Amino acid sequence: MKVRGRAWRFGDNVDTDAIIPARYLNTSDPQELAKHCMEDADAAFAAQVQPGDIIMAGKNFGSGSSREHAPLAIKAVGVACVIAAGFARIFYRNAFNIGLPILESPEASQGSEQGDVLEVDLDTGQIHNQTRGLTFRAHPIPPFMQELIRDGGLMGHIAAKIKKQV
């Protein structure tokens, strides 16, 4: 599966409070969360991001609390995937649980700037920065995790498995 979009650049240690501020955790409605995605890191992000755009970040993206609201807000605002130098482990797992593809690539993170157009092959881990003419590698998403993404997350995956058994 390939995705293509503009890069939105964030730095190191973007925690879950920057992704979705705690003051909005009184809802789990994805569309409501999307309105406030990255609000404290970039107030214009939620209004300007386009479906298919890509978040680029430094190391330790998604650190902090283990709330699933953070990857849910990112997915609901239309971000196609997140590429970072590294992820907090609980965010990594929560992202796949809700069907948000993420890739670790320190090189792509360092070699891409805000507004660059990226094409990402989630099956192979190839990241092509079309603006700069550079290609980077990430570890490809394992087949089982690709199934989670394709099924819309863990709950969708379980539902698909049950449907096949019936």
NORVENRA-V815962 format. One record per residue. N is the residue number from 1. RES is the residue in one letter. OMEGA is omega as a letter, one per 40 degrees, with the letter a starting at -180 (999 if undefined). NEAR is the number of other ideal C-beta (glycine too) atoms within 10 Angstrom. Layout:
n->N res->RES omega->OMEGA near->NEAR
n->N res->RES omega->OMEGA near->NEAR
This chain:
n->1 res->M omega->i near->13
n->2 res->K omega->i near->12
n->3 res->V omega->a near->16
n->4 res->R omega->i near->14
n->5 res->G omega->i near->21
n->6 res->R omega->i near->17
n->7 res->A omega->i near->21
n->8 res->W omega->a near->22
n->9 res->R omega->i near->16
n->10 res->F omega->a near->22
n->11 res->G omega->i near->15
n->12 res->D omega->i near->14
n->13 res->N omega->i near->15
n->14 res->V omega->a near->26
n->15 res->D omega->a near->17
n->16 res->T omega->i near->25
n->17 res->D omega->i near->17
n->18 res->A omega->a near->21
n->19 res->I omega->i near->29
n->20 res->I omega->a near->26
n->21 res->P omega->a near->17
n->22 res->A omega->a near->13
n->23 res->R omega->i near->10
n->24 res->Y omega->a near->15
n->25 res->L omega->i near->16
n->26 res->N omega->i near->7
n->27 res->T omega->i near->11
n->28 res->S omega->i near->11
n->29 res->D omega->a near->10
n->30 res->P omega->a near->14
n->31 res->Q omega->i near->10
n->32 res->E omega->i near->13
n->33 res->L omega->a near->23
n->34 res->A omega->a near->19
n->35 res->K omega->a near->14
n->36 res->H omega->a near->21
n->37 res->C omega->i near->27
n->38 res->M omega->a near->24
n->39 res->E omega->a near->19
n->40 res->D omega->i near->16
n->41 res->A omega->i near->17
n->42 res->D omega->a near->16
n->43 res->A omega->a near->11
n->44 res->A omega->a near->9
n->45 res->F omega->a near->19
n->46 res->A omega->a near->18
n->47 res->A omega->a near->9
n->48 res->Q omega->a near->11
n->49 res->V omega->i near->22
n->50 res->Q omega->i near->12
n->51 res->P omega->a near->9
n->52 res->G omega->i near->13
n->53 res->D omega->a near->21
n->54 res->I omega->i near->27
n->55 res->I omega->i near->26
n->56 res->M omega->a near->28
n->57 res->A omega->i near->23
n->58 res->G omega->a near->17
n->59 res->K omega->i near->17
n->60 res->N omega->i near->18
n->61 res->F omega->i near->31
n->62 res->G omega->i near->30
n->63 res->S omega->i near->20
n->64 res->G omega->a near->18
n->65 res->S omega->a near->16
n->66 res->S omega->a near->13
n->67 res->R omega->i near->20
n->68 res->E omega->i near->19
n->69 res->H omega->a near->24
n->70 res->A omega->i near->31
n->71 res->P omega->i near->27
n->72 res->L omega->i near->25
n->73 res->A omega->i near->29
n->74 res->I omega->i near->27
n->75 res->K omega->a near->23
n->76 res->A omega->i near->21
n->77 res->V omega->i near->24
n->78 res->G omega->i near->15
n->79 res->V omega->a near->26
n->80 res->A omega->i near->22
n->81 res->C omega->i near->26
n->82 res->V omega->i near->27
n->83 res->I omega->a near->25
n->84 res->A omega->i near->27
n->85 res->A omega->i near->19
n->86 res->G omega->a near->18
n->87 res->F omega->i near->22
n->88 res->A omega->a near->22
n->89 res->R omega->a near->11
n->90 res->I omega->i near->17
n->91 res->F omega->i near->29
n->92 res->Y omega->a near->19
n->93 res->R omega->i near->15
n->94 res->N omega->i near->24
n->95 res->A omega->i near->27
n->96 res->F omega->i near->22
n->97 res->N omega->i near->16
n->98 res->I omega->i near->23
n->99 res->G omega->i near->20
n->100 res->L omega->i near->24
n->101 res->P omega->i near->23
n->102 res->I omega->a near->25
n->103 res->L omega->i near->24
n->104 res->E omega->i near->18
n->105 res->S omega->i near->22
n->106 res->P omega->a near->15
n->107 res->E omega->i near->14
n->108 res->A omega->i near->28
n->109 res->S omega->a near->26
n->110 res->Q omega->a near->12
n->111 res->G omega->a near->16
n->112 res->S omega->a near->23
n->113 res->E omega->i near->12
n->114 res->Q omega->i near->11
n->115 res->G omega->i near->10
n->116 res->D omega->i near->20
n->117 res->V omega->a near->16
n->118 res->L omega->i near->25
n->119 res->E omega->a near->15
n->120 res->V omega->i near->26
n->121 res->D omega->a near->15
n->122 res->L omega->a near->22
n->123 res->D omega->a near->12
n->124 res->T omega->a near->12
n->125 res->G omega->i near->17
n->126 res->Q omega->i near->18
n->127 res->I omega->a near->26
n->128 res->H omega->i near->18
n->129 res->N omega->a near->20
n->130 res->Q omega->i near->12
n->131 res->T omega->a near->14
n->132 res->R omega->a near->13
n->133 res->G omega->a near->7
n->134 res->L omega->i near->15
n->135 res->T omega->a near->14
n->136 res->F omega->i near->21
n->137 res->R omega->i near->13
n->138 res->A omega->i near->23
n->139 res->H omega->i near->9
n->140 res->P omega->i near->15
n->141 res->I omega->a near->21
n->142 res->P omega->a near->10
n->143 res->P omega->a near->8
n->144 res->F omega->i near->9
n->145 res->M omega->i near->17
n->146 res->Q omega->i near->16
n->147 res->E omega->i near->14
n->148 res->L omega->i near->23
n->149 res->I omega->a near->21
n->150 res->R omega->a near->15
n->151 res->D omega->i near->16
n->152 res->G omega->i near->14
n->153 res->G omega->a near->22
n->154 res->L omega->a near->15
n->155 res->M omega->i near->13
n->156 res->G omega->i near->16
n->157 res->H omega->i near->19
n->158 res->I omega->i near->12
n->159 res->A omega->i near->13
n->160 res->A omega->i near->14
n->161 res->K omega->i near->11
n->162 res->I omega->a near->9
n->163 res->K omega->i near->8
n->164 res->K omega->a near->7
n->165 res->Q omega->a near->6
n->166 res->V omega->999 near->4
